[in-house]
Amino acid sequence: GSSGCAAAAKLGSDSDLKVLILENGDETLATDPESMDQAKWTHISYEQHGANYKKFTYQYETKAQKGIDNRIIAQLSGRGPGGSGRVNAGWYGPPYDEDLEEWVDKGCAGWGPGEMKKHLEATSFMVSDKPEGKLGKAFCRAVEEVMDSKKLKAAVPQPGCQFDLETGERRDAFTSLLKPRLAANENVVLMAGWTAEKIIISQDGDTLNATGILAYKTGLLAYNRKFELNPGGEILISAGAYGSPKLLMLSGIGPKEHLENVGVDTLVDLPAVGQNLVDTPVCPIVMFSTGPKPKTQIANGLEAYVHYFSDRALEAGDKVADMEYMCFDAQNIAKYTAPRIFSLPLQQRTCAGYFMEGLIAAGVRSFQCIFPCLTNAMFNRSDIIFVAQHNAKSTGSVELQSSSPAEDPIIDPKLLSDPADVEDLMEGMDNLYKILGNRNFQEYSRFEEYPGPRYCRMPWSHLKAPSKSFIKDNTIAHSHPTGTCRMGPVAGLTDLERKKLKDLGYRNPDTGTVLSSNLKVHGVNGLRVADASIIPRCNRGPTNSLCMAIGSKAAELILLDH
């Protein structure tokens, strides 16, 4: 994925090192025209029954989520070189300095904004001079007029992006960072189509050492192979917030009781592996404009984003805004998605009756939906706006189904299990409907298709924020999972260490941490993790730019040790 590509590219710059990359997806996925066209990102990412979704993602699902009426949510996880950075919206949003300062405050030395600046710059291929769209400017003007200035952090009508403005061609960590290195250096080798079964760990007295990887290749000639490290070598796992804890647990590193339950011998009892999963809950609405809009020039449709403080964050004195609005123009989406039927969360009709109740009767499962099933004409006149909670209190887990590497992990983010998250989203909706009713945005909010009167507080009237039932029925995950292999100053295996984590402000300090601040797995030599799973507290914004910087930082740490 994004972290692994950035790490391998930087490691490969040292001609004295040999770098072998084992990638599960086929290498051709990285240059497939369908994934290279940024405007088709929704066609890949959110059509859960479509061929491209099955081709470019791992098709993960959550457990039934009690906090959102027992719905099963699709969890986007990109497959192939570049990982989720090849199937996302292409929005470049670097982390706030204050977020990184909190990492340092939690005892993660070397991860402050000053140290991370060079890694963010080295992995940035952001395009920031894209034209401001009329929709985005109108939304930001309405926000600035309506919202309390104390709560507003930023209203940006032209978010940075990661695609070519002229061609709409996607830029990602593989094509921009790793691919040029593969072409120029013989010391970097990519072996695609391999699935890691487990890390091979040997014992030397009281010391455990990672010595290789057992992997298998599927296809016409399926076979297993052991990849052994040269003396002094290291293994870096970059399989994402779901894949990295899964591989550690398959290797015998994780919560002892859980590993025993699935038939895996425990080598290192690390309770934090797979725990502390945090994802961003988001809730969408769809508005129709008064008439056809000017053709958008933005390939991913993202016209504006707004960061602001919830009442809870202001009261707590937080330095970083925890809430977000994202305003999308749906015109480009229309070219590739409508009128296909998405996997809808609704078990009722929307006000215009587009949802086909017969799908549920036919046994179609209710996954997440960002875009209701609209016709091309409707998409060309619609705006999709999300409310997101970037500091969710709800915390979940990733576990094994069995000892088989072929089984998907059990993903349970426990969305909206904490009532505070519901209140924050409700507050966000209340503010949003004031923005939609502002004179600057009325041209784009004449008619509300989604949620419509079914969910609005009675008596229903246009532009009245929906009820809590709408939040629970329609909230989905933002696919920004973090924390499942979190780093920290101590492992948290003793009462004294757990007290230190508690004093530093870690959530669930009793579970401890998985990695030291140099990304080494506690209790095993020669093994590190670098991806979104290492983040010690949820990032209040997109994760892709941060993941690439994490990969670059991981490579620096390895180079310093060698």
Salt bridges, closest charged atoms under 4 A:
ASP32 OD2 - LYS55 NZ 2.52
GLU34 OE2 - LYS40 NZ 2.94
GLU34 OE1 - HIS43 NE2 3.83
GLU47 OE2 - HIS43 ND1 3.47
GLU47 OE2 - ARG340 NH1 3.76
GLU61 OE1 - ARG365 NH1 3.57
GLU98 OE2 - LYS153 NZ 3.67
ASP99 OD1 - ARG540 NH2 2.67
GLU102 OE1 - ARG537 NE 2.80
GLU102 OE2 - ARG540 NH2 2.94
GLU145 OE1 - ARG439 NH2 2.86
ASP164 OD2 - ARG171 NH2 3.65
ASP172 OD1 - ARG86 NH1 2.36
GLU234 OE1 - ARG528 NE 2.64
GLU234 OE2 - HIS562 NE2 2.97
ASP311 OD1 - LYS151 NZ 2.99
GLU324 OE2 - HIS307 NE2 2.64
GLU324 OE1 - HIS390 NE2 3.04
ASP329 OD1 - LYS293 NZ 3.33
GLU357 OE1 - ARG349 NH2 3.71
ASP383 OD1 - LYS293 NZ 2.57
ASP412 OD2 - LYS63 NZ 3.99
ASP412 OD2 - LYS414 NZ 2.83
ASP421 OD1 - ARG312 NH2 3.79
GLU423 OE2 - LYS468 NZ 2.63
ASP424 OD2 - ARG312 NH2 2.48
GLU427 OE2 - LYS151 NZ 2.62
ASP430 OD1 - ARG457 NH1 3.35
GLU443 OE2 - LYS134 NZ 3.58
ASP495 OD1 - ARG498 NH2 2.59
ASP503 OD2 - LYS499 NZ 2.90
GLU556 OE2 - LYS118 NZ 2.72
GLU556 OE1 - HIS119 NE2 3.27
GLU556 OE1 - LYS553 NZ 3.86
ASP561 OD2 - LYS520 NZ 3.18
ASP561 OD2 - ARG528 NH2 2.65
